[in-house]
Amino acid sequence: MRGIVVGICVLLIVAAQGKACSICYSGDPAQMAQGGEGCECFGFQKNWSLSLDARTVANESGVAVQEIHTQTQFGAGLYRRLGSRSFAFVRVPFSYNGLSSTHAETIESTGLGDIDLVAGTNFKATFLGFIPGATLGLKVPTGNNNVKSDVVQDSHANRLDHLDHGTTVNGRLPEHCQIGTGSVDGLMMAHLRRGSEMRWEITLGYRLNGENSFDFHYGNSRWFDITASRNLTTPWSVGIGGRLRHADHDLDHGAVDSESGGFLSSMLLESEYRLSSRLRVAVYSAIPVVNELHGTQDEKPMFSAGLVGSF
């Protein structure tokens, strides 16, 4: 079973990273919930792995004035196996962000985003046949958090009813259009994994976001995942699962953003195909099912794809 889920694991890790939005998938690290040691649980075939990934997400909010936030991201990641049970991972993203609203011109920004550093391990002891593990992550604020624009919105366009997490100030774009968050964010996850004909994974995670130099703080989040996957044929595996997630409100200069945070449950779908013993392709999607987000937020499905090579 060694190496069966390398592609899915890498994809789930890289799909996680980006902005630290308190609830939208553009910053949801919960996709990491099945990554990391999941690869170690079933074993890397080689000491090094390189991943290339792409993903797209969208979030809408508002009634009379509607805001649409989109993000498309491309990333390159490098895995290093550390012994038989541990790993380290670094990912560098390139991001496109778009923010549009009723009666306002679409604001766009592109550039290199925040770098993610991740490490994890599995433990020797088992629990009811499951292998326990832990993952720690750190997002470094390498992306530009002071992107400015010459676009000047009129007074009506600026009246976004608190949906834009802060309109342009002295030319600085709203937080959801910034390439980086400007903050150091931490990630902690605990896992239970079981490898057999049907592979199971249970994860409990928490993300602690910092405050940037513009006094903006994305809400902290916690989530619970459970997934099951199996091989349909020798090179092809599929998986299905569910996620429960809650995030705190974002804070802008200490003031609560009413259009942020809340509860969201999603269905998780994943598939991997082994092109060769060293090359794999994987696709992943998180589809919202129950939306109890604060305000008028409407989360859209997240899609991602990745190519993973071991050497």
N, C-alpha and C positions, 0 to 999 in steps of 0.2 A: 504494500500500500504506500510505499515511500514515494513522495513526490506527486501524489495524485492531485492534491489540492493547492499546489504552489501558486498557480495562476489566479485562482479565486482569492486566495489569501492576500496576495500582493494587490490585486485589484480592490479588495475591500479596504485595505489600508489607504491606498492612494486616493480612493474615492472620497475619503473622509475629509481631506484637508482643504483649506481655503479660508474664507472669512469666518469670523466667530459669531455670526448671526445667531441669536439665542434660540431660534427654532427652525429657520429655513435650512434646507439641505446644503446651501452654499457654504455653510460653516459647520455642518453637523459631523462631528467626529465619530458618531455612532457606527458609521460604516467600518470603522476600525475594529468594531466589537468582535468580528470573526477573523480578523487578520492576525498578523504577528505569530503567536505561538501555534496558531492553527497549522501553519506551515511546518513548524517544528514538531507538532504532535504527530504528524504523519511523515515527517522527515524531508529535508532538502536532499536533492540528488547531488548538488554541488555546494561548495562553500560560498559562492557568490551568485547573486541573481540581479538582473537589471530589468526594470519595468518602464514601459511607456504607456501613458494612459490619457484618456479624454473623457470629459463628462459635462453634462449640461443640466441646469436646474432653473426653476422659476418660482416666484412667489408674488401673489396679488393681494391687494388690500384696498379698502375704500368703497364708498357707495356713490355719493354725488361727485366726489373727486377720487378717481382710481389711480393707484400706483402699481406699476409692474416692475419687479426687480428680477433681472436675469443674470446668469453667470455661466460662461463656458470656460473651461480650464483644461490646459494640457500640462502634463507633469512627467518628470523623469525621476526615477527612484533607484536607489542602490541598496541591496540587502547584503548583510554579512552574517554568515552562520558562526555562532560562538559556542563551540562544543556541540554536544548532542542534543541539548534542550533549550539553548538560548539564541537570541538573534539581536541584531541592531539594524536600523533602517533610517535612511535619510531621503527626503524628497524635495525637489525644487520645482515649483509650479510657475506657469505663465498663464495669466488670467485676463479674461475680457469681462467687464462688468457693464451692464446697461441699466439705467433707471429712467423710466418714463412715467408721465402722469397726464391726466386730463388737462387740456389747454396749455401744456408745457412741452418744450422741445426735449427729445430724448438726450440724456447725458450719458456719455460713454467714457470708459477708461481702460487702458491696457498696460501690462507690464509684468515684470517678475514679482511674484508674491512672497508670502512668508514661508520660510523654510521649516520643515517639520523633522524633528529628531525623535525616534521611537526605539524603545528597547523592551524586550519581554523574555519570559522564561516559563518553562513547565516544571512542575515539581515531581519528585520520584513517587511519592505516596499517591494512592488512588482513593477515590471516594465513591462508593457504590458503583464501581466499574468506570468512573469518569476520572480523567486526568485533570487536576487543577492547575491553573496558570495565572500569571499576572502580567500586565502591560503598563508601562509608563511612557508618557509622551510629553514633548515640550515644543511649543510653536514659538519660533524666534521672529521678532518683528523686523524682518529684512525688507518687506514690501513697503512701497511709498504710502504713507498715511496722510500726506499733505498734497494730494493731487488737486490742481486748480484748473479752472476753465474760464474762457473768455465769454461763455454763454451767460447772458443776464436775463433771468426770468422776470416777467412782468408781475405786478402785485397780485393779480388773480392766480397766476401760475404758482406763486410762492405759497398760496393759501392751500396747503396740502393736508390740513386737519391733523397735523402731527403724524402723517403717514411716511414722511421722508426721513425720519430720524435726524432732522436738522437740515434746513435748506442751506444753499450756498452762503458762506460768510466770507467776505473779502476774497471772493473767487474760489474758495475751497469747496470742493464737491461734498455732498452728503456722505455719511459714513458708509452707506451701502454701495457707493461708487468708488470708495477708496480701494487701492490695490492691496494694501496691508491693513491690519487692524491697529498697528501702533502699540500693541501690548504683548506681554509675555503670557502665554496661556498654558496651563497644565492639564494633563489627561491621566486618569487612573482607571484601570479596568481589571476585573476579576473574572476568570473563565472556568468553565467545566466543559471538557471535551471527551467524546467517546468515539473511538474508531472501530468500525466493524463494517458489515455490508451496508448498513445504514449509519451514516456518520452524524452525530448530534453535537450541538454546541449551545451552551447557555452562557450569557454574558451580562454582567452588571457593570455599568460605567458611570463616571462622573467627570465633568469638565469644569475647571475653575478658570475663569477669564479674568485678565487684569484690566486696569484702566489706562487708557492712553493719555498722551500729553494734552489732548483737547477735552479732557474730563468726560470722556464717553466710555461706558462700561457695558459690554454685551452680557446679557444674563447668563448665569451659570446654568448648566443642564445636567440631567441624569436620565438614564435609560436602561431598559431591560430587553434583551433579545433572546429568542430561542429559534434555532433553525435545524433542519434535517436535510441531508444530501446523500446521493448515491450515484453509482455509475449505471448508465443505461447500456453503454457498450464500453469496450476497453478504453477508447480515447475520449469518451464523452460522458460528462457528469452533470447533474442538475440538482438544484436545491430550492427549498421553499421555507419560509419562516415568518415570524411576526416581531414587531417592535412596539414597545410602549415607551413614550418619551415625554418628559416635562422640562420646561425651561422657565427661568425667572424672567421678569421684565428687564428690558434694557434701561439703563440710566444715562441721561444726558445732563451733565452738570448737576447730578443728584436728583433730577426730576424724572419720574417714571414715564416711560413711553407706553401709552395704553395700547399701541398697535404692535406689541412684541410679546414673546413668550407664550406660555400656555401648554396644553396637552395635545399630543398627536399620536395616533396609532397607525402603523403602516404594515403592509404586506411586503415581504422581501422575496425577490426572485433572483436566481443566479444560475449561470451555466458556464462550463469550461470545456474547451476542446484541446486535446494535446496534438499539436502539429508534428511533434517529434519528441524524442526523449529529453530534449533541452529547450524546446520552444512551445509555448502555450498561449492561447487566446481566451479571454473570459469576458462575459458581459454581466451586468448587474443592474437591478432596478429596485427602488423603494417606492411603493405606491400608497399614498395616504388613504386610510379607510375611515377613521373616526377623527373629525376635526373639532377640537374644543380649544382652539387657539384664542387668545385674547383679541378683542376688537373684531375687525372684519377680515382678518388674514385668511387666505386661501392658498394652502400649499399645493404645488403641482408635483407630479411624479419626477423622480430623479433617475437619470439614465447614465451609465458609464460603461466604458469598454477599455480593455487593457491587453497589452502584449508583454509576456514575461519570458525572458531567456536566462538560463542557468549556465554558468561556466566555472 
